[in-house]
Amino acid sequence: MWPFRNGSSGFSSSSTAEKVTQGIDGTGLTAIVTGASSGIGAETTRVLALRGVHVIMAVRNVSAGRDVKEAILKEIPTAKVDVMELDLSSFSSVRKFASDFHSSGLPLNILINNAGITIPNFKLSKDNIELQFATNHLGHFLLTNLLLDKMKKTTSESGKEGRIVNVSSAAHRLTCREGIRFEKINDPSG
Ligand SMILES: NC(=O)c1ccc[n+]([C@@H]2O[C@H](COP(=O)([O-])OP(=O)(O)OC[C@H]3O[C@@H](n4cnc5c(N)ncnc54)[C@H](OP(=O)(O)O)[C@@H]3O)[C@@H](O)[C@H]2O)c1
């Protein structure tokens, strides 16, 4: 989509989150936003909180997450925002986050899988998987699976349809001719 041409929704990629959510009351909804300590995740958190949504900031850097939360509370004193630790490059961290979230007893209406890295150099995660694939894809895949039943339960109890948003990049179009080379994911030349 070109930046200034509106799509069928009436918005374009230049529309702000505030503009898109204008007039929407999110009171009573709970959302998790991954990578909420900066950039798109921080702004998504701010605007969801502005609309009354209770936002769980799922962040790797808890201190940076708390700074963002404080800035949001300064602007929106009624905001309901919590910070929880999540390192998507580690399966055990993802499992711990999901377990902690379940222990909180909160419902879950919205999951925004936003965190992501773009690293030029080959690196392995703690689980020995190429770091970018582990963080952007497998971590979010596991997280979503661990939260899916909670989202279904919330939907059936509240009667409100849930939503999972996977933030991506236009770079997904730049693929190899044969598609994803899964057998070469951990190959530095792959
Ligand atoms: N901005 C753009 O133009 C653009 C274009 C295409 C796609 N995107 C996508 O949009 C999303 C947000 O991008 P952004 O521009 O807002 O980038 P950003 O400011 O770099 O934010 C990325 C967030 O992901 C977090 N993160 C990185 N690794 C993590 C991990 N292992 N576990 C948990 N959190 C982790 C970072 O946390 P730390 O603070 O701990 O590093 C940071 O909060 C990404 O998925 C990105 O690929 C953005």
The ligand as an SDF file (V2000), in Angstrom:
LIG
                    3D

 48 52  0  0  0  0  0  0  0  0999 V2000
    9.9090    0.3480   12.0030 N   0  0  0  0  0  0  0  0  0  0  0  0
    9.8230   -0.1210   10.7610 C   0  0  0  0  0  0  0  0  0  0  0  0
    9.9560    0.5990    9.7650 O   0  0  0  0  0  0  0  0  0  0  0  0
    9.5390   -1.5930   10.5190 C   0  0  0  0  0  0  0  0  0  0  0  0
    9.5570   -2.0790    9.2140 C   0  0  0  0  0  0  0  0  0  0  0  0
    9.2990   -3.4020    8.9970 C   0  0  0  0  0  0  0  0  0  0  0  0
    8.9940   -4.2470   10.0410 C   0  0  0  0  0  0  0  0  0  0  0  0
    8.9830   -3.7680   11.3060 N   0  0  0  0  0  0  0  0  0  0  0  0
    8.6550   -4.7070   12.3860 C   0  0  0  0  0  0  0  0  0  0  0  0
    7.8830   -4.0590   13.3760 O   0  0  0  0  0  0  0  0  0  0  0  0
    8.1940   -4.5940   14.6530 C   0  0  0  0  0  0  0  0  0  0  0  0
    8.5710   -3.4660   15.6090 C   0  0  0  0  0  0  0  0  0  0  0  0
    9.6530   -2.7760   15.0470 O   0  0  0  0  0  0  0  0  0  0  0  0
   10.2050   -1.4010   15.6110 P   0  0  0  0  0  0  0  0  0  0  0  0
   10.5760   -0.5900   14.4540 O   0  0  0  0  0  0  0  0  0  0  0  0
    9.2800   -0.8470   16.6210 O   0  0  0  0  0  0  0  0  0  0  0  0
   11.5670   -1.9160   16.2570 O   0  0  0  0  0  0  0  0  0  0  0  0
   12.2880   -1.6310   17.6590 P   0  0  0  0  0  0  0  0  0  0  0  0
   12.0670   -0.2430   18.1110 O   0  0  0  0  0  0  0  0  0  0  0  0
   13.6670   -2.1510   17.4920 O   0  0  0  0  0  0  0  0  0  0  0  0
   11.4800   -2.5880   18.6470 O   0  0  0  0  0  0  0  0  0  0  0  0
   11.6440   -3.9460   18.6480 C   0  0  0  0  0  0  0  0  0  0  0  0
   11.2570   -4.4520   20.0050 C   0  0  0  0  0  0  0  0  0  0  0  0
   11.4480   -5.8770   20.0170 O   0  0  0  0  0  0  0  0  0  0  0  0
   12.0760   -6.1850   21.2330 C   0  0  0  0  0  0  0  0  0  0  0  0
   12.8180   -7.4430   21.1760 N   0  0  0  0  0  0  0  0  0  0  0  0
   13.9050   -7.7470   20.4330 C   0  0  0  0  0  0  0  0  0  0  0  0
   14.3330   -8.9850   20.7120 N   0  0  0  0  0  0  0  0  0  0  0  0
   13.5030   -9.4590   21.6760 C   0  0  0  0  0  0  0  0  0  0  0  0
   13.4450  -10.6700   22.3900 C   0  0  0  0  0  0  0  0  0  0  0  0
   14.3420  -11.6520   22.2100 N   0  0  0  0  0  0  0  0  0  0  0  0
   12.4740  -10.8430   23.3100 N   0  0  0  0  0  0  0  0  0  0  0  0
   11.5720   -9.8580   23.5300 C   0  0  0  0  0  0  0  0  0  0  0  0
   11.5800   -8.6810   22.8990 N   0  0  0  0  0  0  0  0  0  0  0  0
   12.5420   -8.4870   21.9760 C   0  0  0  0  0  0  0  0  0  0  0  0
   13.0210   -5.0330   21.5050 C   0  0  0  0  0  0  0  0  0  0  0  0
   13.3700   -5.0740   22.8670 O   0  0  0  0  0  0  0  0  0  0  0  0
   14.7720   -4.5120   23.4330 P   0  0  0  0  0  0  0  0  0  0  0  0
   14.4700   -3.0990   23.8110 O   0  0  0  0  0  0  0  0  0  0  0  0
   15.0540   -5.3970   24.6020 O   0  0  0  0  0  0  0  0  0  0  0  0
   15.7810   -4.6530   22.3370 O   0  0  0  0  0  0  0  0  0  0  0  0
   12.1230   -3.8700   21.1250 C   0  0  0  0  0  0  0  0  0  0  0  0
   11.2810   -3.5000   22.1890 O   0  0  0  0  0  0  0  0  0  0  0  0
    9.3360   -5.6000   14.4480 C   0  0  0  0  0  0  0  0  0  0  0  0
    8.7880   -6.9130   14.3880 O   0  0  0  0  0  0  0  0  0  0  0  0
    9.9060   -5.2000   13.1050 C   0  0  0  0  0  0  0  0  0  0  0  0
   10.4880   -6.2930   12.4170 O   0  0  0  0  0  0  0  0  0  0  0  0
    9.2600   -2.4650   11.5760 C   0  0  0  0  0  0  0  0  0  0  0  0
  1  2  1  0
  2  3  2  0
  2  4  1  0
  4  5  1  0
  4 48  2  0
  5  6  2  0
  6  7  1  0
  7  8  2  0
  8  9  1  0
  8 48  1  0
  9 10  1  0
  9 46  1  0
 10 11  1  0
 11 12  1  0
 11 44  1  0
 12 13  1  0
 13 14  1  0
 14 15  2  0
 14 16  1  0
 14 17  1  0
 17 18  1  0
 18 19  2  0
 18 20  1  0
 18 21  1  0
 21 22  1  0
 22 23  1  0
 23 24  1  0
 23 42  1  0
 24 25  1  0
 25 26  1  0
 25 36  1  0
 26 27  1  0
 26 35  1  0
 27 28  2  0
 28 29  1  0
 29 30  1  0
 29 35  2  0
 30 31  1  0
 30 32  2  0
 32 33  1  0
 33 34  2  0
 34 35  1  0
 36 37  1  0
 36 42  1  0
 37 38  1  0
 38 39  2  0
 38 40  1  0
 38 41  1  0
 42 43  1  0
 44 45  1  0
 44 46  1  0
 46 47  1  0
M  CHG  2   8   1  16  -1
M  END
$$$$
